[in-house]
């Protein structure tokens, strides 16, 4: 469905509990975001004229963005505009992460925390978030491409040849909470004429003319009336640890004082794999089937949790004469 983006909401309750014992591990209301200060969002207009490429930030990283376009197909202009916007042209790069990619649940790489701005219902608030950390800015460029390619919600952005339409779809997909995100990207692209770095040189192959800006259209929410009905959907997310094979042994530890050795138990845990598929075991049914079919010695069952978000999605259907249409869609963002 090619529809405008739902309105993001941070209201909601999240409960995490351990499967089996049903023990509640944590519970959080309101998305877990502490609002420290607020300010109104700025209105950004996209220039009608193209500028010239002269900023040192783009001159330094143009080759990296072009290399990523050859590898991933993501326009160099988009990559550079996002890097500039998210890092203030490199002046506030968070641990070499110039694209502001957060360390979401399941990410196991190095991280660092930093203060950042988020927008909620038209107000900008300051909060502290955990971001992915990289050894170099160039590493950040490569991961940015993979991040967009591997997340299904960016499939509409990746389908766009026009970089201005690409920017619109990044905002619709929720890359940032900023309501002016697409316009800010497009303003940077036009001010610096970044499309000349794209593989197509910024020329629309259909018209033979430079790509034109595509205005970002916001969803206008109508008021509910007697001819509307609202459905509320919850989400349950399951996650946990793999089953483990445990091996114990005794190893000598040198004693520098006596010159002798002290014997100490060494416990090693490795992922227990299903021999049929050579994949780690994540659920109890698979675990019981595997350990009952052979002698695996000492093992440890997977630890499985479930995260409950009872009112994650709200959909309103309205009736206008003879047409039934979706007048509103909201979901809780940033909590699961």
Secondary structure, 3 states (H helix, E strand, C coil): CCCCCCEEECCCEEEEEECCCCEEEEEEEHHHCCCCCEEECCCCCCCCCCCCCCCHHHHHHHHHHHHHHHHHCCCHHHHHHHHHHHHCCCCCCECCECCCCECCCCCCCCEEEEEEEEEECCEEEEEEEEEECCCCHHHHHHHHHHHHHHCHHHHHHHCCCCHHHHHHHHHHCCCCCCCCHHHHHHHHHHHHCHHHHCCCCCECCCCCCECCCCCCCCCCCCCCCCCEEEEEEEEEEEEECCCEEEEEEEEEEECCCCCCEEEEEEEEEEECEECCCCEECCCHHHHHHHHHCCCCCCEECCCEEEEEEEEEEEEEEEEECCEEEEEEEEEECCCC
